[in-house]
Amino acid sequence: MNTVHHDIIAELEWRGLLHQTTDREELRKFLSQPRVVYVGFDPTAESLHVGSLIPLMLLRRFQKAGHHPIALVGGATGMIGDPSGKSDERNLLSKETLAQNVAGMRRQMEQFLDFTGASAAKIVNNFEWMEKFSFLDFLRDVGKNVTVNVMLSKDSIKGRIERPDSGISYTEFSYMLLQAYDFVHLARTANCFLQAGGSDQWGNITAGIDLGRRMLGKELFGLTCPLLLTSDGKKMGKSERGALWLDPKRTSPYAFYQYWINVSDADVLMCLRFLTELPPEEINALQTSLQTEPHLRAAQKRLAQWLTQFVHGEEGLKAALRATEIFFGAAIESLDDSQLLDIFADVPSGQVERSKLEAGLSIVDAFVLTGLAKSKGDARRAVEQGAANVNNRRVESIDRVLTLNDLASETVMVLRSGKKNYALLRVQ
């Protein structure tokens, strides 16, 4: 027989992951034996992003405590778009795009949740039950149980209605009914009486609880966790290159690792509690290190190492560490164009025609061409002082001539002046 391994509410409280709950003591009693819990995921892309990590880890934490997680992918609700936390109407996705997104998300979720064993997880798609409804049937069976007064009182709706420049369409206004019915359907078919989600989902969750009481005569439970925000209130997981994705084709392990190792001191402890499975004693030790020896950045290094390994595996972590070493001067070898361009995405570059490089390009001209030196005199001084490097190997002579043999990958050569001034020489 399945058993609950520990008090999941106590763990979530310690980690700061409980934002709102229905009656907390009743919820704690309810969770004293194995239960089914679901979280909904919006299929707006083929990959999950960092913002999805908290709810995904929430399901994983419930599973490790002995409960049964359901990840609901909104194939139907994705056609509508959730207005929660949004100031403008979303673009509607086609059935084909949604099917592709759902399949991609399913593959990723199988990496984080266990779909075998006593507490096996499930992935469901609400399109499977919503496509069977006609418009009239939905209005008769579901719509009659929800008052417009209640819907208008929800923050996600109120905020949009009060904006004179955008407002809200009837389509998005109806989203709450669809998510509320998801909860009822899972309670009816999967004995799922608990829904969890981000704090922006509280209105939708409570709508489902109310609908469950009216349609099923049953008590349903809800809880939310905080959104992943920086200390100054901005959404975390956005870099200069865009969103931080869990798919290595969209965000490389190196870029993923670099994001976390550069998290501020003000945010790193929150990230360790919210996103990792490190035990309290280790997080407390990292907190002490942050206070007494912040220059070591031990908390950031542990966060980056744990998350990169968790999301991208041991090989992904090795690749990220290798790329980091290269950026700090290690020899460059066995890399392709895409890897080099990712490592050095933010450094300047200059272009040279293949025929010119084939004929030979002086190191002095290359430094000027890429902007590493303002003049030939500056470039000469860099070489004479031992500060000039090609592919992280020191240039020994002012007479050094670069050729196609000096390319570090198919079309890229890495030049460096001093310790950290990089530039790329790219062959056209």
C-alpha positions, 0 to 999 in steps of 0.5 A: 500500500502507498504511504505518504513519506513526509509532510509536504505542507511543512516542506513547502512552507519551509521553502516559501512555496505556499502563497495561498491555500484553502483551509491549511489545516484541512489541507494538511489532514487531506494530504496525510494519505496519498492523494492525486494533485494536478497542475495545468501547463499552457502549451504556448510553445514546444518547450517549457521555460524556466517559469514552468520549473516551479509548478513542475518541481511542485508536482515532483515534490508531491510525487516524492512525498508519495502523492500522484501527480497529474500534469494537465496540458491545455490543448483546449484552453490553449486555443483560448488563452488564459487572461491571468497576468496578461494585459493584452489579448493572446494570439490564438494557436492552430490545432496543428501548432497546439498538437506539436507543442503538447507533444514537445512538452510531454517529452520534457515532462517525462524527464522530470516526473516518474511515470512508473511505480507506486506514485506514477505520474500522468499527463492529460490533455483537456482537449480530449474531453472538451472536444466532446462538448457542443457549445449548447451542452457546455452552457447548459451543463457548466455555465448555469453553475457559475454566476457572472458576478463571481467571475467579474470579482476575480482579479484576472478579469477585473484588471482587464475590464478596468483597462480602457485601452484593451478590455477583454474578449468574451473568448478570454472571459470564458477561459475561467469556465474551461479551467474550472471544468477541468478540475471537476472532470479530474475530480470525477474521473481521476479522484483528483481533489487538489489543484496547484499552480502559480499565484496568478491562477488563484482565481481559476482554482477557486472557480473550479473549487466552487464549480466542484461543490455545485456540480459534484457536491464535493470539497475540493482543495487548492494551493498556489506557489509564488511566481519566479520573480527577482527581488525588484519584481521582474519575471525571472528567466528572461535574459538579453537573448530572450526567454530561458528555455528547458530545451537545449536547442533553444537555450544551450546548457552553457547559456542556461548555466551562465544565467544561474551563476550570474543570479544576484545575491538578493535572489540566489537563496530564493532560487535554491529553495524554490527550484532545487531539491537541496536539503535545508542544511545545505541551503543554510550553509550556503546562506552562511557562505553568502553572508561571510564570504560573498566573493566566493559566490558558492551559492550561485555556483551550486545553484548553476551546477544543480539546475544545469545537471537536473535539466540537461544531465551530466553531459550538459553540465560538462559541456557548460563547464567546458564552455565556461573554462574556454571563456576564461582562457582554456584552449579551444578545440573540438567545437563547432560554429554554433557552440562557439557563437553561443559561448561568445554571443556577446562579443564583437566580431569582424568578417574576412573573405575566405580568399583573404584568409587563405592568402594570409592575414597578419595578426595586427590587421586581424586585431584592427579588423575585429575592433580588439585594437584601435590602431596597428600600433595598439595591436603591435603593443598587445603582441609585444606585451604577450597579451595577444591570443588566437583561440586562447593560445598566446601569439609569440611573434609580431610576424604571426600570419593567420590562415584557414588553419587557424579557424577554431571551427568551420568559420570562426576564429577567436581572438583575445587581447588581455584576460577578457577582451574577446572578438571573433574573426568570421569567414564570409 
